[in-house]
């Protein structure tokens, strides 16, 4: 068994053992673990709440040094997901990928994307335009699609929620300084985009002893990346 197959098998076991996240992953065909099907749940308080969204995952030959190739099988109305093909715009699946990341952390990043859509960096320009110009209309359609395609229960209240990304616009600089505790926001958000809360990431940075670098962004060494991820995942 190759090291790649051993790692994928271990990651699948970790997902199965993580009951809290309610993630599910299995081989798409037989026992071939290089092509997987996963499901994630729409997070509470979003138009996607209660829906089950299927994700297709293909593992490249040089994984984990290249990211898995993921797309949604379930149709989703979201600015960072193609409404036609299911293609995903997420930096952790491209430029921000690191070998310390896992299938689990990437699926959690997709869940976080439901809570924090980024219409200014879209995969689907039509959806992004609607979200920017008609947030109520976007929420209605996103929820309608979740009901129709992902089996979400119909809930009129979810058609008027404000996505976290829109809420962040109104946050004051003081709020950011308090939450990020002097760390550069982009540095922290690389882990937030993996599905972790800002406060947990900052706590992990402090625990590992990450330099605040006067609030400037910089690239963390892989050893630090591994230590931070292990802390966030609760590993000893």
Residue, then its C-alpha position, 0 to 999 in steps of 0.5 A: x500500500x502506497x503512502x498516499x493510500x495509507x494517508x487517504x485511508x487514515x483521513x477517512x477513518x478520522x472523518x468517520x470518528x468525528x461525529x460532531x462535524x457530521x461529515x460523511x465520505x466513502x469511495x465513489x466506486x468499490x474500494x477505490x479511495x482515490x475517487x470519493x463522494x462526501x456529504x456536508x450539512x448546510x450550517x445553521x442560520x444560513x439559507x442552506x440550513x438542513x440541506x445535505x450537499x454531495x461533493x465529488x472528490x478526486x485525489x491526485x497522484x501527488x497528494x498531499x503535495x497537490x490539493x484534492x479536486x473537489x466539486x459539488x454534485x448537488x446544485x447550489x446557489x452560491x457566488x463561489x460555486x458554479x450553479x452549472x458545473x459545481x466548480x468551487x472557488x476556494x483558495x485552500x483548494x488552489x494557491x493556499x493548499x498545504x500538505x498539512x491540510x486534509x480532506x476533513x479540513x477542506x470539507x469544513x472549509x466548504x461548510x464555512x464557505x456557506x456561512x461566509x460567501x465572497x461575492x467579490x471573488x466569485x466562481x459564478x458572476x450571476x450569483x455574485x451580482x445578485x448577492x451584491x445588488x439584491x441580498x434578499x433575492x439571493x437568500x430566497x433563491x439560495x434557500x429555494x435551491x437548498x430545499x429543492x436540490x439538497x432536501x433542506x426543510x423549508x423555513x421562511x426565516x432563512x430567506x432573510x438571514x445576513x451572511x457572515x461576509x456581509x456582517x463583517x463589512x460593518x465590523x469596526x477596526x476595534x473589533x478586528x484588533x480585539x479578535x485578531x490580537x495583533x496578528x495579521x488578518x490574512x494570516x489568521x484567515x488562512x486557517x479560518x477558511x479551513x473552517x475554524x473560528x477566529x478565536x480558536x485560530x488566535x488561541x492556537x497561534x498563541x499556544x504555538x508561539x507564532x510571531x505577530x510580526x508587527x501585524x504584517x503578513x508572512x508565510x509560516x514554516x510548514x512545521x508551524x503550520x502542522x503544529x497549529x493544525x494539530x492544535x485546532x484539530x485537538x491532536x496531542 
